[in-house]
Amino acid sequence: MNIFISTIKGYRWHLVAVLILTFIFSGFGIGVLAFINNKLMKATEQKELLIWTFIGLLILFLITSVIAQISLTALGHKFVYLMRKQLVKQLLDTGTEQLNQIGKARLLASLSGDIRNITFAFVRLPELVQGSILVLCAGAYMFYLSESLFFVTALWLSVTVWVSNIAVRRVYHHLRIVRETEDKLYKNYQSAIEGHKELSLNRERAKFYFERELEESASTQRDNSVRADSYHAFANNWTNVMVLGAVGLVFYLSLAEGWSNLETATTIALTILFLRTPLISAVGALPMLLNAKVALDKLSKLNLAPYTEDFAISNPLPRDWKEIRFENVTYSYPTAEGTMSFALKPVNLTIKRGELIFLIGKNGSGKSTFSMLLAGLNHATDGKIFVDNIEITAANQRAFRAQISAVFSDFYLFTQLLGQAGFASLKEAGQWLETLQLENKVTVENHRLSTTNLSQGQRKRLGLLIALLEHRPLLILDEWAADQDPTFRRTFYQVLLPLLREKGHTVFAISHDDSYFHLADRLLLISQGELRELFGEERETASHDAVEKLNNIIKETKI
Ligand SMILES: Nc1ncnc2c1ncn2[C@@H]1O[C@H](COP(=O)(O)OP(=O)(O)OP(=O)(O)O)[C@@H](O)[C@H]1O
């Protein structure tokens, strides 16, 4: 609910103004009723004046009610706008580890489904607010007309609302299940879209997916939606019937039991009928509001970073640092109970400014895990990281990240070309496009790449272009060359990396290309989470391992 409270604070005066307006419009509504009671029901003379006064009152009632409703709805839309922006900013400020734990499907379900439900609630909220205020004003008027009839009607309507509340609580229960299932449905959608190629190849898998996985969540969603709607329909119709019952009760008590005269009974009956529409609308709006409550709860359970307005980076680090030092740094992935967690053993490493370092190791040995630590995206479980003699803590973590550009193996390709501050130089972008051999494929228009519909290897080159234009001191490349053809791979290792070193970049590259290991200033090996540097013979062996193996195979087949 935090996001709700913080957003509502931003609009508190607007909200107060709208509530006052709603009271005024409700006052006019009661004024119309009182006019009918006091004037029209006794009209004998000055008929023309009466009619025109009545029409004037109706017009005032219409104008104030329309303005009140439009203001409330506009307030709702402004609120949703603010909340949407706040939520995305919170998402941007939340740590990568937390986002990984939440998962893409849950995040998408919240960003689209939850925000949509909150929007719907705001469209219906005016009905509930206006309905409630009208009930209050009408209640006061009824009390003025006849205290005894007011108490009986209030009791009758309280029972009505109490019973419909029981139904509405069932509605809430089922809506919550519907929302829980939405996360699963988004996962299903994700499988259908991201796994489309695999599902197209394998009809059996597609059938299994369709009939088992999708069916399970889709049918849970359907059943619970039907139940929620059924309880809601009961609550709606129950209210409708009971309001009509109240009219009958008022006439019975007034005329049969002699509690009041026909005139008072008629006015009270009119007042109750006047309340009927807003009361039913309010009951009708409740599921939407309950949906919004479920959505707000869901949003707060994401545990996103608290909202802050700016993008400023506190405690900036000097850009001319000489080294990054890891002292006994360990890392373990958070895991669910009963599962084995991968742990990075204590790392002691100093990366000097301007070095070209390769990190090698088998699949699953911890290379990407370490690169995420080096990028400041994962937080060390233990140990310390220093930039020169400044320790990296939560206070300067963002400043640390500002020293780094990276092309991860699962990189996202942005099209906007940004430099150190503002847009990147077009001349520089053009030069890098040539070096990356993409000058005939991609152009830069309005500081944007003209296209990203390219091969994976070409897209990775663009990822590198974007990273290079940022002019950050440390560049992390996770298996960058893996998707390049042999010719460009050679260019990358023999031309591009030396060029980057010449330009003063510190490059930390994860690599499997052992025929180029000799080009690195330093070679690091990670094995089962243990990182160490290779020297002398060990380094030689690592560099020629695959080539040697290949030679041996060729020799063996010749024999
Ligand atoms: N998000 C995660 N949550 C929990 N454990 C993870 C997560 N990502 C990776 N791991 C664990 O960490 C280990 C190291 O993974 P990492 O991605 O660092 O390996 P890698 O050396 O980069 O492998 P590859 O060469 O295949 O890219 C894996 O064996 C896996 O068990």
The ligand as a MOL file (V3000), in Angstrom:
LIG
                    3D

  0  0  0     0  0            999 V3000
M  V30 BEGIN CTAB
M  V30 COUNTS 31 33 0 0 0
M  V30 BEGIN ATOM
M  V30 1 N 20.3130 -16.8190 -10.9840 0
M  V30 2 C 20.9250 -17.8440 -10.4000 0
M  V30 3 N 20.4540 -18.3370 -9.2400 0
M  V30 4 C 21.0510 -19.3520 -8.6040 0
M  V30 5 N 22.1670 -19.9640 -9.0690 0
M  V30 6 C 22.6720 -19.5230 -10.2250 0
M  V30 7 C 22.0890 -18.4460 -10.9410 0
M  V30 8 N 22.8380 -18.2200 -12.0530 0
M  V30 9 C 23.8370 -19.1330 -12.0080 0
M  V30 10 N 23.7350 -19.9130 -10.9210 0
M  V30 11 C 24.6670 -20.9730 -10.4890 0
M  V30 12 O 25.9790 -20.4370 -10.5720 0
M  V30 13 C 26.8350 -21.3000 -11.2640 0
M  V30 14 C 27.7920 -20.4650 -12.1150 0
M  V30 15 O 27.0210 -19.8320 -13.1340 0
M  V30 16 P 27.6870 -18.8040 -14.1240 0
M  V30 17 O 26.6040 -18.2840 -14.9820 0
M  V30 18 O 28.4980 -17.8690 -13.3650 0
M  V30 19 O 28.6300 -19.7980 -14.9460 0
M  V30 20 P 29.5700 -19.4750 -16.1960 0
M  V30 21 O 30.9330 -19.8710 -15.7870 0
M  V30 22 O 29.3770 -18.0710 -16.6400 0
M  V30 23 O 28.9960 -20.5090 -17.2520 0
M  V30 24 P 28.8560 -20.4080 -18.8390 0
M  V30 25 O 30.2020 -20.6160 -19.4160 0
M  V30 26 O 27.9410 -21.5520 -19.1300 0
M  V30 27 O 28.2610 -19.0780 -19.1530 0
M  V30 28 C 25.9570 -22.2210 -12.0760 0
M  V30 29 O 26.5020 -23.5240 -12.0340 0
M  V30 30 C 24.6120 -22.1790 -11.3970 0
M  V30 31 O 24.4980 -23.3060 -10.5620 0
M  V30 END ATOM
M  V30 BEGIN BOND
M  V30 1 1 1 2
M  V30 2 1 2 3
M  V30 3 2 2 7
M  V30 4 2 3 4
M  V30 5 1 4 5
M  V30 6 2 5 6
M  V30 7 1 6 7
M  V30 8 1 6 10
M  V30 9 1 7 8
M  V30 10 2 8 9
M  V30 11 1 9 10
M  V30 12 1 10 11
M  V30 13 1 11 12
M  V30 14 1 11 30
M  V30 15 1 12 13
M  V30 16 1 13 14
M  V30 17 1 13 28
M  V30 18 1 14 15
M  V30 19 1 15 16
M  V30 20 2 16 17
M  V30 21 1 16 18
M  V30 22 1 16 19
M  V30 23 1 19 20
M  V30 24 2 20 21
M  V30 25 1 20 22
M  V30 26 1 20 23
M  V30 27 1 23 24
M  V30 28 2 24 25
M  V30 29 1 24 26
M  V30 30 1 24 27
M  V30 31 1 28 29
M  V30 32 1 28 30
M  V30 33 1 30 31
M  V30 END BOND
M  V30 END CTAB
M  END
